[in-house]
Amino acid sequence: MNDQLQHIMDLDDKYYLGVFGKRSPVSFTHGNGIYLYDTDNKSYMDMIGGIAVNALGHSHPKLTQAIADQAQKLIHCSNYYYIEAQSLLAEKLVNLSFADKVFFCNSGAEANEAALKLARGYFYHKGSPRTKIVSALKSFHGRTMATISATGQDKFRTPFGPTVPGFTYVPFNDIAALKAEVDETTCAVILEPIQGESGVFPADKAYFQAARELCDATGALLIVDEIQTGIGRTGSLFAHEQLGVTPDILTSAKGLAGGVPIGAMLTTDEVATGFHIGDHGSTFGGNPLACRASLTVLEVICEEHLLENVNSVGIYLKNALEELMITTPLISEVRGMGLLIGIGFNSPIAAEVKALCLENGLLVGSIGADTIRLAPPLILTISEAQLFVSTFSRLIKTIQ
Ligand SMILES: Cc1ncc(COP(=O)(O)O)c(C=O)c1O
């Protein structure tokens, strides 16, 4: 380990509130395309993309240029004033989706916080308050008080109770359980198209369609959390498009500005009535820098045909990993859509696999004890994916 890395690790140990535990023993100084470089200038193929954030990879010339240009002109000025990039980004997201209106914030949790508040505000301002919100077990919606309350995993809530009242949880992909819980008193149902944080578990199309029908029948709102699955990750701009379901509220973040912090909540004109003036806001949300970065990400996704790329490279990657599964008894399942892929093991080796990958210049994520997650930049090429699969295959075969 070099002195620079040792110094960074010592500082982190001493001063950073260690919520992330022992991090991987590496620190990156720069990146290019799908590669990151550490303090020894060793290169790593980035197959986790900042946890589904670096949509355009690292140092994409158009994105860095747009950010540098905007930073020289105006980073922030507050929402007291009209912001051109914010208006243009809102227009673009509306044109690309079901939505009529967009609210901007700075993270996924904040986007969900806005969505949950909007849903309750909608019924309150209509004069028929509803507060019950149904979410799925094993879901993940963020770390704020309302979003841990929406998250269907006890471990995120237990130390921080009492949580926000009004949330109930049902097993994911279980239509009968959803039917039993959603009725005329339900304010909203919140679901992820793929449960990314609990192991990359995709929703069934029939489940999402049943959720939409139930919401229509009872008047409840359908909130689709696309913080991880949105912005091209699954091969369409938003994953719900492939599930044949239109949400009432959609949340986005992660890849939306390619690494500059941003969150967005999209909704219809009707549901937008749930926020009156002063009901919600954000100091940083939708500032010129973040919005300019996001506009550039959306432009590049279109110019470089990245949705098509995600589809073809995603299919290649999934097929190649499924083939590897046939000859590798350790792998029990390959799950996911597009460039969001979970590799399930039949024993608790995920941390070992992740460390071995790191040592050999591959960055992957681990979830729990038995899943590796891949969420590489959307610019990943077939030949880069081939190189990943051949290296990963070689490494996995060294584990007993
Ligand atoms: C589906 C989903 N919702 C919400 C969040 C929270 O986003 P953030 O960490 O930006 O607050 C995440 C983060 O992993 C997520 O995957």
The ligand as an SDF file (V2000), in Angstrom:
LIG
                    3D

 16 16  0  0  0  0  0  0  0  0999 V2000
  -34.6370    2.1180   -5.4450 C   0  0  0  0  0  0  0  0  0  0  0  0
  -33.9120    3.1460   -4.6210 C   0  0  0  0  0  0  0  0  0  0  0  0
  -34.6190    4.1040   -4.0130 N   0  0  0  0  0  0  0  0  0  0  0  0
  -34.0270    5.0530   -3.2610 C   0  0  0  0  0  0  0  0  0  0  0  0
  -32.6550    5.0670   -3.0860 C   0  0  0  0  0  0  0  0  0  0  0  0
  -32.0210    6.1310   -2.2520 C   0  0  0  0  0  0  0  0  0  0  0  0
  -31.2500    6.9800   -3.0730 O   0  0  0  0  0  0  0  0  0  0  0  0
  -30.1410    7.9380   -2.4230 P   0  0  0  0  0  0  0  0  0  0  0  0
  -29.0600    7.0730   -1.8860 O   0  0  0  0  0  0  0  0  0  0  0  0
  -29.6850    8.8000   -3.5830 O   0  0  0  0  0  0  0  0  0  0  0  0
  -30.8180    8.7390   -1.3750 O   0  0  0  0  0  0  0  0  0  0  0  0
  -31.8900    4.0770   -3.6980 C   0  0  0  0  0  0  0  0  0  0  0  0
  -30.4390    4.0240   -3.4810 C   0  0  0  0  0  0  0  0  0  0  0  0
  -29.7840    3.0330   -3.6260 O   0  0  0  0  0  0  0  0  0  0  0  0
  -32.5290    3.0940   -4.4880 C   0  0  0  0  0  0  0  0  0  0  0  0
  -31.8320    2.1240   -5.0920 O   0  0  0  0  0  0  0  0  0  0  0  0
  1  2  1  0
  2  3  1  0
  2 15  2  0
  3  4  2  0
  4  5  1  0
  5  6  1  0
  5 12  2  0
  6  7  1  0
  7  8  1  0
  8  9  2  0
  8 10  1  0
  8 11  1  0
 12 13  1  0
 12 15  1  0
 13 14  2  0
 15 16  1  0
M  END
$$$$
